[in-house]
Amino acid sequence: MTNLKFLFSFFLLFTTLLSSAQVQTFGGTIIDERTERAVEELELTVEHLGTHKKYVTETNDEGKFSFKQLPVGKYQLVITDRDYIKAPFNFEATETHKPNLDFAVSLKVSWMMNWGDAFGKEHYWSHLMSKIILAIYFACLVLVLFYSILQLSLAVAYVKNKRKQKTQPDVKPIYNAETTPKVTVQLPMFNELYVADRIIEQAAQFDYPKDKLQIQVLDDSTDETKDVIAKKVAEIAARGINIQHVHRTDRTGYKAGALDAAMDQVEGDFIAIFDADFVPESDFLIRTMPYFQDDNVGVVQTRWGHINKDYSLLTELQAFGLNGHFAIEQGGRTASGHFINFNGTGGIWRKTCIEDAGGWEHDTLTEDLDLSYRAQLKGWRFQYLEDVIAPAELPITMSALKSQQHRWMKGGAECFIKMRKRIIRTKGVKFGDRIHAMSHLFNSSVFIFILMISLLSLPILHIKDSFSDLNYVIQYGVIFLISTIFLMYYYWNSYRDRTENTLKSFFKFVVRFFTFLMVSMGLALNNTVAVLEGYLGIKSSFVRTPKFNINVKSEFKGNKYDKKSLSIINIGEGILFVLFLFTAVNRAIYGDLGMVPFHLMLAFGYGLVFFHSIKELRTQN
């Protein structure tokens, strides 16, 4: 009996040893699920679930691996490489089954976040940096949303006021030639060879009592423009019109300096100002001067028209944007009783208002905005006339547009630094007026936030790939979509006032709006540099926008004032175009579509700005 038990035990042991001796060779191929390429030198381990013995191997340059001469049985496979991740999985190898272990792996973190181990945690510092990036990104989104909400409130106020006017039309003051006061028309110029004659002639055509009209041509020109002006002024004076040519050889203060220097020669109690590219109608003064019958009105500002709007896509987009400002922003602020601004031209000042506010100062590039706020904080009221149009020329080249945008954005930032404390501290100003005033002066900074959102969206894609616990924050990108909808409402109400309110018109508007939005994004780098210069107090000369005096492309023969050169900003715009286009295409290929539309819009915007600039450089050369 004992021998029988021994034989039985021996048989079981022999069977077990024989079973253990049965071995298999198995393996597979590993690919990266994003690139769909083989993963080289990836370490992986299998563990026998019976004996708990572990076997380690790694992939070759073709992504292939194999485990040789392993006992049959049940196993668990684990990726032990620190760069890749895949959930462990079980499989079984038998005498008749040789498992094929082809599978895909994903990066544990992207290459951008694959650093910063500390305190026993992988990627500790890169995870912390990711949180900081997301916080800044979210803050920029909120600030853009705040800006769009304020613009939305102006659009709502504008629409309500329009409806009110339909039921309760405004009672307009009546013009009386006998009682109307004397007006001085000032025409500030600097090397305006192509348009000097035109604006002087237009001013001479004003239908206003000649004994109550004075024209001052404030000429800072350093080229043959001064001779053209002198000849034209002499011609106008020979008609019996009161006109003077005030020429300065010292251009201190630029436009503001010229306006200030001429104040002691002003004969009128009111001063109308027109830049050289404007073509005001002959009844301009008749339609605007009656509003000064209210002694509290210090400024009457009119809406800008666009004599060359149809010249190109560039001018059409500028007209689109300016119409938004002159309809909704100026109209909405007026309807709500908030501060507005004199736009530098196409308006009239009461002389005593200028003097009471402290006169023209030239410590900012936007002397018009600066004086506007100083005057309104003194209690003067501004009147905006949307129905009175002052036609003007739009810049027809990208370089001219960027130069104009740089001056406006930098000047706005300079005015914010100069006026912010005064706005907060001045007594008697309503809280809502303070908020809108601060927003108005600060709104050029929105380009900083747009640029930051754009640039931060690139590492955010890598954060999304790397840290699943932070993915929930990315959903707040919908804030940008909400901001866009608010801005669409803002521009739709300015657009439909100038077109038929039809479905076809709406679809045309949608195309125009998104094109405008993309080009605005493409100008973000140029405008951000300008805003930062303004905040940092970096001074620069007043670079006036070149005027062309052409309405169709066939008339363009060049412009000696529109000098172009390749700048670091041009190069930056080209780099951003390539970067955002590559990212959009790359993410689209791999099916990660979340930010693809945004990056395509950025690529289009920067591409249009960059290639327009390069094309103009080639044409010039």
C-alpha positions in Angstrom: 0.0 0.0 0.0 2.8 2.3 0.9 4.6 1.6 -2.3 1.5 2.4 -4.2 1.2 5.8 -2.6 4.8 6.5 -3.4 4.3 5.6 -7.0 1.2 7.8 -7.3 3.0 10.8 -5.8 6.0 10.3 -8.1 3.6 10.2 -11.0 2.0 13.5 -10.1 5.4 15.1 -9.6 6.7 13.8 -12.9 3.5 15.0 -14.7 4.0 18.5 -13.1 7.6 18.6 -14.1 6.7 17.5 -17.6 4.0 20.1 -17.9 6.4 22.8 -16.7 8.9 21.7 -19.2 6.5 22.4 -22.0 7.5 25.9 -23.4 6.3 28.4 -26.0 7.8 31.3 -27.9 5.4 34.2 -28.5 5.5 37.9 -29.2 4.0 40.7 -31.2 4.4 44.2 -32.6 3.8 47.5 -30.7 2.8 50.7 -32.5 2.2 54.2 -31.3 -1.6 54.8 -31.5 -1.1 58.5 -32.5 1.7 58.2 -35.1 0.9 54.6 -36.1 4.6 54.0 -36.2 6.6 51.2 -34.6 7.8 51.9 -31.0 11.5 51.2 -30.6 13.2 50.1 -27.4 10.0 49.9 -25.4 10.4 47.7 -22.3 7.7 45.3 -21.3 7.2 42.5 -18.8 5.1 39.4 -18.5 4.4 37.6 -15.2 3.4 34.0 -14.9 0.3 34.0 -12.8 1.0 30.6 -11.3 4.7 30.9 -10.4 4.8 34.8 -10.4 8.0 34.6 -12.3 8.7 37.7 -14.4 10.2 37.9 -17.9 11.5 41.1 -19.4 12.1 42.1 -23.0 12.1 45.2 -25.3 11.1 46.0 -28.9 13.5 46.2 -31.8 13.7 49.0 -34.3 10.6 47.6 -36.1 8.6 47.5 -32.9 8.7 43.7 -32.6 9.3 41.8 -29.4 9.3 38.2 -28.4 9.5 36.0 -25.2 11.4 32.8 -25.9 11.1 29.4 -24.2 8.4 30.4 -21.7 6.4 27.8 -19.8 2.9 27.5 -21.0 0.3 29.0 -18.7 -1.6 32.2 -17.9 0.3 35.5 -18.0 -0.2 39.2 -17.4 1.6 41.7 -19.7 2.7 45.1 -18.3 4.3 48.1 -20.0 7.2 49.1 -17.8 8.6 51.8 -20.1 8.1 55.2 -18.3 7.2 57.0 -21.6 4.2 54.9 -22.6 1.1 53.6 -21.0 -1.3 50.8 -21.6 -3.5 49.0 -19.1 -2.1 45.5 -18.1 -3.9 42.6 -19.8 -4.0 38.8 -19.3 -3.5 36.1 -21.9 -2.8 32.4 -21.9 -0.3 30.3 -23.8 -1.0 26.6 -24.2 0.5 23.7 -26.1 -1.7 24.4 -29.0 -2.2 28.2 -28.7 0.5 30.7 -29.4 -0.9 34.2 -28.7 -0.3 37.0 -31.1 0.4 40.1 -28.9 0.1 42.9 -31.5 -1.2 46.1 -29.8 -0.9 49.9 -29.7 0.3 52.0 -26.9 -0.1 55.7 -26.1 2.3 58.2 -24.6 2.1 58.5 -20.8 2.8 62.2 -21.3 3.6 64.2 -24.4 7.2 65.1 -25.1 6.5 68.7 -23.9 5.4 67.5 -20.4 7.9 64.6 -20.1 10.0 66.2 -17.3 10.0 67.3 -13.7 10.0 64.3 -11.4 10.1 65.3 -7.7 9.0 64.2 -4.3 8.6 60.6 -5.5 6.1 61.6 -8.2 6.5 61.4 -11.9 6.3 64.7 -13.8 5.5 66.7 -10.6 6.8 70.0 -11.9 5.5 69.7 -15.4 2.1 68.9 -13.9 2.3 72.1 -11.7 3.4 74.1 -14.7 0.4 72.7 -16.6 -1.9 74.0 -13.9 -0.4 77.5 -14.1 -0.8 77.5 -17.9 -4.4 76.5 -17.6 -5.0 79.2 -15.0 -3.6 81.9 -17.2 -5.5 80.6 -20.2 -8.8 80.6 -18.2 -8.1 84.1 -17.0 -7.6 85.4 -20.6 -10.8 83.7 -21.7 -12.7 85.4 -18.8 -11.3 88.8 -19.7 -12.3 88.4 -23.4 -15.7 87.3 -22.2 -16.0 90.4 -20.0 -15.1 92.6 -22.9 -17.7 90.9 -25.2 -20.3 91.2 -22.5 -19.7 95.0 -22.3 -19.9 95.1 -26.1 -23.1 93.1 -26.0 -24.6 95.6 -23.5 -23.8 98.4 -25.9 -25.5 96.5 -28.7 -28.6 96.0 -26.6 -28.7 99.7 -25.7 -28.3 100.6 -29.3 -31.1 98.3 -30.5 -33.5 99.6 -27.7 -32.7 103.2 -28.7 -33.4 102.5 -32.3 -36.8 101.1 -31.5 -37.5 104.1 -29.3 -36.7 106.4 -32.1 -39.2 104.8 -34.4 -42.0 105.6 -31.9 -40.5 108.8 -30.5 -38.4 110.5 -33.2 -35.7 112.9 -31.9 -36.5 116.5 -32.2 -33.6 118.0 -34.1 -32.5 121.6 -33.4 -33.0 124.0 -36.3 -30.2 125.7 -38.2 -30.4 129.5 -38.4 -27.9 131.3 -40.6 -28.3 134.6 -38.8 -27.6 133.3 -35.3 -25.2 130.5 -36.1 -21.7 131.1 -34.5 -18.4 131.5 -36.2 -16.5 128.3 -36.9 -12.9 127.6 -37.6 -12.1 124.6 -39.7 -8.7 123.1 -39.0 -7.0 120.8 -41.5 -3.9 119.3 -39.9 -1.4 117.9 -42.5 2.0 116.4 -42.8 3.3 115.5 -46.2 -0.1 114.8 -47.8 0.9 115.3 -51.4 -1.9 113.1 -52.8 -4.9 114.6 -50.9 -4.0 118.1 -49.8 -5.8 119.8 -52.7 -8.9 117.8 -52.2 -9.6 118.4 -48.5 -8.8 122.2 -48.8 -11.3 122.4 -51.7 -13.9 120.5 -49.8 -13.6 122.8 -46.8 -13.9 125.8 -49.1 -17.2 124.4 -50.4 -18.9 124.4 -47.0 -22.4 126.0 -47.3 -22.0 128.3 -44.4 -22.0 132.1 -44.0 -18.6 133.3 -45.3 -18.3 135.9 -42.6 -18.6 133.1 -40.0 -16.1 130.7 -41.5 -12.4 130.5 -41.1 -10.2 127.8 -42.5 -6.7 127.0 -41.1 -4.4 124.6 -42.9 -2.0 123.4 -40.2 0.9 122.3 -42.3 3.9 120.4 -40.8 5.1 119.2 -44.2 8.8 118.8 -45.1 8.4 118.0 -48.8 6.7 119.6 -51.8 3.3 119.3 -50.1 3.9 122.7 -48.5 4.2 124.3 -51.9 1.0 122.6 -53.1 -0.8 123.8 -50.0 0.5 127.4 -50.4 -0.7 127.5 -54.0 -4.1 126.1 -53.2 -4.6 128.4 -50.1 -3.8 131.4 -52.3 -6.4 130.2 -54.9 -9.0 129.8 -52.2 -8.2 133.1 -50.6 -8.6 134.9 -54.0 -12.3 133.8 -53.9 -12.8 135.9 -50.7 -12.7 133.0 -48.3 -11.0 133.5 -44.9 -8.2 130.9 -45.1 -4.7 130.7 -43.7 -1.7 128.5 -44.3 0.0 127.9 -40.9 3.3 126.2 -41.6 5.5 124.8 -38.8 9.1 123.9 -39.2 9.3 122.4 -35.7 7.0 119.4 -35.5 6.9 119.2 -31.7 3.8 117.3 -30.5 2.9 116.1 -34.1 -0.8 116.6 -34.8 -1.6 117.6 -31.2 1.2 120.1 -31.2 -0.1 121.6 -34.5 -3.6 121.9 -33.1 -2.3 123.5 -29.9 0.0 125.9 -31.6 -2.8 127.3 -33.8 -5.2 127.9 -30.9 -4.2 131.6 -30.5 -5.0 132.2 -34.1 -8.5 130.6 -34.0 -11.2 133.2 -34.7 -14.2 131.0 -34.2 -15.9 129.9 -31.0 -16.1 126.4 -32.5 -13.4 124.3 -34.2 -14.2 121.6 -36.8 -11.3 119.2 -37.5 -10.8 117.1 -40.6 -7.8 114.9 -41.5 -6.5 115.1 -45.0 -8.2 111.9 -46.2 -11.7 113.2 -45.4 -14.2 114.5 -48.0 -17.0 116.2 -45.9 -20.3 117.2 -47.6 -21.0 120.9 -48.1 -23.9 120.8 -45.6 -21.7 119.3 -42.8 -21.7 122.5 -40.7 -25.4 123.2 -41.3 -26.3 119.7 -40.0 -24.0 119.8 -36.9 -23.7 123.3 -35.6 -27.4 123.5 -34.3 -26.6 120.9 -31.6 -24.4 123.4 -29.9 -27.5 125.4 -28.9 -27.2 123.3 -25.8 -24.4 125.1 -23.8 -23.4 121.8 -22.1 -22.4 120.2 -25.4 -18.7 120.4 -25.9 -18.3 118.1 -28.9 -20.4 117.0 -31.9 -19.0 113.8 -33.5 -20.2 112.4 -36.8 -20.0 109.0 -38.3 -17.2 108.1 -40.7 -18.1 107.0 -44.2 -15.9 105.0 -46.5 -15.3 106.4 -50.0 -13.2 103.4 -51.1 -14.9 100.6 -49.2 -15.2 98.4 -52.3 -11.5 98.7 -53.3 -10.5 95.3 -51.9 -11.3 92.7 -49.3 -9.0 94.6 -46.9 -11.0 97.8 -47.2 -14.3 96.0 -46.9 -13.1 94.4 -43.6 -12.0 97.8 -42.3 -15.4 99.3 -43.1 -17.1 96.3 -41.4 -15.1 96.9 -38.2 -15.4 100.7 -38.2 -19.2 100.5 -38.8 -19.4 98.4 -35.6 -17.6 101.1 -33.7 -19.5 104.1 -35.1 -22.9 102.4 -34.9 -22.9 100.2 -31.8 -20.1 101.5 -29.7 -20.6 105.3 -30.2 -24.4 104.9 -30.6 -24.7 102.5 -27.7 -22.6 104.6 -25.4 -24.6 107.7 -26.3 -27.9 105.9 -25.7 -26.7 104.7 -22.3 -25.3 108.0 -21.3 -21.7 106.7 -21.1 -18.6 108.6 -22.2 -17.8 108.6 -25.9 -14.8 109.9 -27.7 -14.0 112.4 -30.4 -12.5 110.3 -33.2 -9.8 112.8 -34.1 -11.6 114.0 -37.2 -15.1 114.5 -38.6 -16.3 116.4 -35.5 -16.5 119.9 -34.0 -15.2 121.2 -30.6 -16.4 124.1 -28.6 -13.3 126.2 -28.0 -14.1 126.8 -24.4 -14.4 123.1 -23.9 -10.9 122.5 -25.1 -9.5 125.3 -22.9 -11.5 124.1 -19.8 -10.2 120.5 -20.3 -6.6 121.7 -20.4 -6.0 122.0 -24.1 -4.4 119.7 -26.5 -1.6 117.6 -24.9 0.8 115.4 -26.9 2.0 112.9 -24.3 0.0 110.2 -26.0 -0.4 109.1 -29.7 -4.2 109.5 -29.4 -4.6 113.1 -28.4 -8.3 113.0 -29.4 -9.1 110.2 -26.9 -7.1 111.8 -24.2 -8.8 115.3 -24.5 -12.2 113.6 -24.9 -12.0 112.0 -21.4 -10.5 115.1 -19.8 -13.4 117.1 -21.1 -16.2 114.7 -20.1 -14.7 114.3 -16.6 -15.0 118.1 -16.4 -18.8 117.7 -17.0 -19.0 118.5 -20.8 -21.5 116.4 -22.8 -20.7 114.9 -26.2 -23.2 114.6 -28.9 -22.9 111.8 -31.5 -24.8 112.1 -34.8 -25.0 108.7 -36.5 -27.0 110.0 -39.4 -24.4 112.7 -40.4 -21.7 111.0 -42.5 -18.2 112.3 -42.9 -16.7 110.3 -45.9 -13.1 109.3 -45.6 -10.5 107.1 -47.3 -9.5 103.7 -45.8 -5.9 102.4 -46.0 -5.5 100.2 -49.0 -2.3 98.4 -48.1 -1.5 96.1 -45.2 1.5 98.1 -44.1 -0.7 101.3 -43.9 -3.4 99.4 -42.0 -0.8 98.0 -39.5 0.7 101.4 -39.0 -2.7 102.9 -38.2 -3.6 100.0 -35.9 -0.3 100.4 -34.1 -0.9 104.1 -33.4 -4.5 103.5 -32.3 -3.6 100.5 -30.0 -0.6 102.1 -28.5 -2.3 105.5 -28.0 -5.3 103.7 -26.3 -2.9 102.0 -23.8 -1.1 105.3 -23.1 -4.5 107.0 -22.4 -5.4 104.1 -20.0 -2.2 104.7 -18.0 -2.7 108.4 -18.0 -6.5 108.5 -17.2 -7.3 105.5 -15.1 -6.8 107.1 -11.7 -8.6 110.2 -12.8 -11.6 108.1 -13.9 -11.7 106.3 -10.6 -11.3 109.4 -8.4 -13.4 112.0 -10.2 -16.5 112.6 -8.1 -20.0 112.6 -9.6 -19.3 109.9 -12.2 -21.8 107.0 -12.2 -20.4 103.5 -11.4 -21.6 102.2 -14.8 -19.9 105.1 -16.6 -16.6 104.3 -14.7 -16.8 100.7 -15.8 -17.4 101.5 -19.4 -14.8 104.3 -19.4 -12.1 101.9 -18.0 -13.2 99.2 -20.5 -13.1 101.7 -23.4 -9.5 102.8 -22.6 -8.4 99.3 -21.8 -10.1 97.5 -24.8 -7.0 97.6 -27.0 -5.5 95.1 -24.5 -8.0 92.5 -25.8 -5.3 91.7 -28.4 -2.9 90.7 -25.7 -5.5 88.2 -24.4 -6.2 86.9 -27.9 -2.5 86.4 -28.6 -2.0 84.6 -25.2 -5.0 82.4 -25.7 -3.7 81.5 -29.2 -0.2 80.7 -28.0 -1.3 78.9 -24.8 -3.6 76.7 -26.8 -0.5 74.9 -28.2 0.8 73.6 -24.8 -2.8 73.0 -23.7 -3.1 70.3 -26.4 -0.1 68.6 -24.8 -1.5 69.0 -21.3 -4.7 67.3 -22.6 -2.6 64.4 -23.9 -0.6 64.1 -20.7 -2.7 64.6 -17.6 -6.2 63.2 -17.6 -7.0 64.9 -14.3 -6.7 68.3 -15.9 -8.8 67.6 -18.9 -12.0 68.9 -17.3 -10.6 72.5 -17.3 -10.2 72.4 -21.1 -14.0 72.4 -21.5 -14.1 76.0 -20.4 -12.8 76.8 -23.8 -16.5 77.2 -24.6 -16.2 80.6 -23.1 -14.5 81.7 -26.3 -17.4 80.4 -28.3 -19.8 82.4 -26.1 -17.7 85.6 -26.6 -17.8 85.0 -30.3 -21.7 84.8 -30.3 -21.9 88.1 -28.3 -19.6 89.8 -30.8 -21.7 88.4 -33.7 -24.8 90.1 -32.2 -22.8 93.3 -31.8 -21.6 93.4 -35.4 -24.9 92.1 -36.9 -26.8 95.1 -35.6 -24.3 97.5 -37.2 -24.3 95.4 -40.4 -28.0 95.0 -40.9 -28.6 98.8 -40.6 -26.6 99.2 -43.9 -28.1 96.2 -45.7 -31.4 94.5 -46.3 -32.6 92.4 -43.4 -32.9 89.2 -45.3 -31.7 85.6 -44.9 -29.2 86.1 -47.8 -27.9 89.2 -46.0 -27.4 87.2 -42.8 -25.4 84.5 -44.5 -23.3 87.2 -46.2 -22.8 88.7 -42.8 -21.6 85.4 -41.2 -18.9 85.0 -43.9 -17.8 88.7 -43.5 -17.8 88.4 -39.7 -15.6 85.4 -39.5 -13.3 86.7 -42.1 -13.1 89.9 -40.1 -12.5 87.9 -36.9 -9.7 85.9 -38.5 -7.9 88.9 -39.8 -8.3 90.6 -36.4 -6.6 87.5 -34.9 -3.9 87.8 -37.5 -3.2 91.4 -36.4 -2.9 90.4 -32.8 0.9 90.2 -32.8 1.3 93.6 -34.4 -1.3 95.2 -32.0 0.0 93.4 -28.9 3.5 94.9 -29.5 1.8 98.3 -29.8 -0.2 97.9 -26.6 2.9 96.7 -24.6 4.9 99.7 -25.8 2.1 101.9 -24.6 2.0 100.3 -21.1 5.8 100.3 -20.8 6.0 103.9 -21.7 8.1 103.3 -24.8 7.8 106.5 -26.8 7.7 106.7 -30.6 6.9 109.3 -33.2 3.5 109.9 -34.6 3.5 107.9 -37.9 0.5 109.1 -39.9 -1.3 106.7 -42.2 -0.4 107.2 -45.9 -3.2 108.5 -48.0 -3.7 107.4 -51.6 -6.7 109.2 -53.1 -7.7 106.2 -55.3 -10.9 104.2 -55.4 -10.1 101.4 -57.8 -7.0 99.3 -58.2 -6.3 100.4 -61.7 -5.5 103.9 -60.4 -2.8 102.7 -58.0 0.7 103.8 -59.2 2.5 103.6 -55.9 2.9 106.0 -52.9 6.2 107.4 -51.8 5.0 107.7 -48.2 4.1 104.0 -47.9 7.5 102.7 -47.1 7.8 99.0 -46.4 10.5 96.8 -45.0 10.7 93.3 -43.6 10.3 93.5 -39.8 10.6 91.1 -36.9 6.8 91.3 -36.6 6.4 90.1 -40.3 8.7 87.2 -39.6 6.7 86.4 -36.4 3.5 86.4 -38.3 4.9 84.0 -40.8 6.1 81.6 -38.1 2.7 81.7 -36.4 1.0 81.0 -39.7 3.1 77.8 -40.2 2.8 76.8 -36.5 -1.0 77.0 -36.3 -1.5 75.5 -39.8 0.8 72.5 -38.9 -1.0 72.0 -35.6 -4.5 72.1 -37.2 -3.5 69.6 -39.9 -1.7 67.3 -37.5 -4.5 67.2 -35.0 -7.1 66.7 -37.8 -5.1 63.7 -39.1 -5.2 62.0 -35.7 -8.9 62.8 -35.1 -8.4 65.3 -32.2 -10.7 68.0 -33.7 -11.4 70.1 -30.6 -9.1 73.1 -31.4 -8.8 72.5 -35.1 -11.3 75.2 -36.2 -9.6 77.7 -33.9 -6.2 77.0 -35.2 -7.4 77.1 -38.8 -8.8 80.5 -38.1 -5.5 81.6 -36.7 -3.6 80.2 -39.6 -5.9 82.0 -42.1 -5.5 85.3 -40.2 -1.8 85.2 -39.8 -1.4 83.8 -43.3 -3.4 86.6 -44.9 -1.5 89.3 -43.0 1.9 87.8 -43.7 1.4 87.1 -47.4 -0.2 90.5 -48.0 2.9 92.1 -46.3 5.3 90.0 -48.3 3.5 90.7 -51.6 3.6 94.4 -50.9 7.4 94.2 -50.2 7.9 92.4 -53.6 5.8 94.9 -55.4 7.8 97.8 -53.9 11.1 96.3 -54.8 
